[in-house]
Amino acid sequence: MQTSLVEKYFFKATEYPLRYQRSVLLKTVSIQFVLLFVFLLLFKPFGTYAPEYRVNYVLICFLHALSPAVIIYAYFYCLGYVYEHTSGLKSWTLLREYAHLTIVFFLTGIASFLLRSFIYNNPDNWSWHYLAEEILNCYLAGILFYFILLFAGAYFRSTKSPDVTQAILTDSELHLENLASTNTEVFIKTQVQQDDFSFNPAHLLFAKAEGNYIEVTLGINNRVSTTLKRISLKQFEVQLTDYPFLFRCHRAYLVNLQQIKKVSGNAQGYTLTLNLTEQNVLVSRTQLEMFNNHYEHLTGTATV
């Protein structure tokens, strides 16, 4: 039993995390840079001797926050390029993530050690003691901030924020090929018990908000049916978090990314043409970037 749980946790193949993808990587490291800079500036977590400073402490904090940002960006940019060009985007595992982060933390420790001669006036800057100390500090700080970002991601995911920050911080384990099983049924609890219903998520074409109601449009055996349910689109979306191919693309629409036949539009918004129906679905301008990332994850093709 324990072995199977360990294997499921560390070795289960998932999508390459969105936060490391080249399209959003700059935003990821920018968030990390700001958090680390403020943390160092306010708390001075690692003991230093002020008379040894060769530069202002604010600049020291800036450099210590900048070096891991540059390393993370360069490392995962190159890694993402390799994964994209070797069809490895669906073979990511948590064990691989920990292994890559171990390398990144080590490289960051080396960079911090090399910065010492510029930052501190200390005759022992090039000692083994300070090398070990810088590497250890980077592992401690790196692990701390890694889990802070994961917990922040869990928070954004639970509140279903439409902001792109959610996409950067969440685990982004999109297991799309498994979640699309036609044997899956999900129970939806509505505002009135007689409207409660079950449906197969793979059959959903789209859902449209109509005040306190939603129109649920399903495609089953090449036939389309639409039902009206007393539940807000937000409440409906929250109950479908296990199915990331069902995407909230607009304040009034939730769409099945697997049912999209055509994407058209521009930077002001998209219009989606779906299978089995002539009714179009809109993608709002604020959701374009997140939509692009989810859609390309699922289909392997770019949008407009």
N, C-alpha and C positions, 0 to 999 in steps of 0.2 A: 504493500500500500504506500509506504513512504517513498519507495523508489519511483512509483508511477507519478506521485505528486511532484517529486523533484524533476523528473523528465518533462512533465507538463509545464512546469514553471520555467526551466532553463532551456529546454531543447525544442519547444513547440515552435514551428515555423510561423512567422508573421510577416506583414508588410514592412518594408524598410521605413523606419519612423519618419513621419512628416517633418518633425523638428530638425532632422538632419538633412533633409532634401535641399538641394541647391537653390530651389526657388524661394525658400523661406529661411535659409540658413543665416543670412545677414540679420534678420529680425531676431532669430534665436540668440545669436552672440551679442547683439545689441542689448537685449534684455539682461543677459548674463553680465555684461560689462557694467551696466548701470547698477544692478544689485550688488555686485562685488565691490565696486568703487564706493558706494554709499556705506556698505558694511565696514570696509577697511577704514574709511574716513571717520565713522562714528565710534567704532569699538576698539580700534587698534588691537586686533586679536592676538598678534604675535609680538612678544616683548622686544622692543628695540631701545637703543640708548641714544637719546636726542643729540648729544654732543658729537656723535659719529655721523650725523646726517651731512651729506655733501650737497643735497638739494632740499627744497621745501617738502614738507610731509605730504602736501596735497599732490605734488608731482610724483612722489613715491607711491601713493595710493593709485594714481592714474596709471603708472607703469605696471604695477602689480595686477591691476584689473585688465589692462590692455593686452599684456603678453598671453594670458590664457585665451582671450577672445580671438587673437590672431591665430594662435595654434589650433584652436578648435575649428575655426573657419577653414583654415588651410587643410587640416586633416580630413574633416568630413566632406569638404568640397571635392577633394580628390577621391575619397572613398565612395561618395555618391556617384561620381563620374564612372568609376569602375563598376559599381552595381548596375547602373543604368545601361552600360554597354556590354554586360555579361549576363543579362536576364536574371540577375540575382535579387531583384526588388522584393520577391516574395519568399526569400529564404533567410530572412533575418531571424535571429533568436536572441533571447535575453542574455544568454551566455556570451554571444558575440558582442553584444553591446557592452557588457561588463569588461570583456577583454580589450575592446577598443578604448574604453574610458581609462582603463589601467595604463595603456600606452600614452594617452593624452595627458593624464596626471603626471606621469613620469617626465614627459617632455616639458611640461610646464614647470616642474621642479628644477630641471636643468636650466631653463630660461631664467628662472628667478635667481638661481645661483650665479649665472653669468651677469645678471644685473647688479650684483652686489658691489662690484668695483666702481660702478657709476653712482650708486646710491649711498654707500657707506664708506667712511674713511676708517677702515679697520685692517690692521696688518695680517689678520687671519682670514681674510675674505676667501682665499683659495684653499682653505683647509677641508679635509674630509668631513670634519664635524659640521661645518656649515652646509656642505653639499647634502649630507644626510638630513639635516634639519630642514632645508628648503624643500626637499622631495617629500619628507613626512608632512610638512605643513600643507603642501599642495594636495596630497591625498586626503588629509583631514578636511580641508576647505572644499575640495572637489566633491567628496562624498556628501558633505552637508548640503551644498548648493544643488547637487543632482536631485536629492530627495525633496528639497524645498520646491524645486520646479515641478517634480512629479506630483506632490501634494497640491500645488497650485493648479496643475492641470486637472487633477481630479475635481477640484472645486469648480473650475470653469465648465467642465463636462457635466457636472451634476446640475448646475444652474442653466446649462444649455445656452450660454452666451453666444450671440451671433457674431461677435467680434473675432477677427482672424487670430487674435492672441490665443484663443482656445485651440486652434489648429497647431500652433507652435508648441504649446505646453503639454497637450495631451499625449498619451502613450501612442495613439494613432495605430493601434493594432486592428487593422481593418479586415481580417480574415474573410474577405468578400466571397471567395470561391466556396467556402463552407456555409456561410450564412444564407446563401441563395437557395438552399435546399427546398424543393417543392413539397417536401413532407412536413414542413414546419408550420405550426399553427400558433398564433399569439392571441391571447385573450385581452380585450380592451374594456376597461371599466369606464363608463360614461357618467354623466351627471345624474342620470336617472336609470334605475336598475333595468327597466324594460328595454333600454337602448343598448345595454351591454352586448358585445358581439365578439366573435372570433373570426380570424381570417388568416390566409397564407400571405406573409409579407412579400413573397416573390410575385404574387398576383396583383399587388397594388400598382396601379398606373400613376395615380397622384391623388392627393387630398387637397381640397380647397376650403378656405375659411369662409363661412357665411355667418358673421356675427358670433353668437354663442354656439353655433352649429358648424359642422364640417360636412362637405360632400365627399364621400369616399368612392372613388372610381376604380373598379377591379376589372381585370381582363382574364377570363377563364375560358379555355378551349375556344379561343378566337371570338368570344362573345364579351361584350362590355356591359357592365351593370353599375349603376350609381345609386347609393343610398345616403340618406341624410341622418346624421347622428348628433345628439345633443352633447357635444364636448368641444372645447376650444382646440384650435390647431396646436397650441402650446402643450396642452394636456395630452393630446394624441402623440405628439412628438416625444414627450418625456417617456412614454410607455414603449417606445420603439428604439431606445438607445442601444439595444443589442444588435441592431440591424443597420450598420452604417451606410448601406447602399440606399437607404431611405433618407433623403437629404432635404432639410429645410432650406429651400433656395430663395424664398421670398416671404414677406410677412403674411402673405395669403396662400402660399403654396408649399406643399411637401411633395417631393417627386421620387419615384423609383429610378435611380440612375441606370439600372439595367434595362429599362424600357424606353430609353431615349433613342430615337431614330435619327434626329438631326438637331444640330445646335447652330443657331444663327444670331447675329447681333454684333455689338461693338462694346467699347469700354463703358458705355452708359447702361448696359444690361443685355441679357440674352433672351431669346425666345426658343423654347424647346418644342420640337415636334416628337410625339410619342407613337409607339406602336398601337394599332387597333383603334385609335381615336383621332378625330380631326381637331379636337380642342387643344390649344397650345398652353404651355406653362411658362411663366416668366421667371427669370433669375434677376434679382435686384443688383444694382451696382455694388452695394456693400458686401454682397456674397460672392462676387465674381471670383476672387482669388481662391477662396475655400472651395467653391464649386469646381474650378479648374483642377485643383490638386486631387480632389476626390474622384472626379471623372476620369482623369488620366491614370490614377491608381487602378481604377476598375477596368478600363478598356485598353490601356496602353497607348491611347491616341490622344493627340492634343485637341483642344476645342477650336473655336474660330480664330 
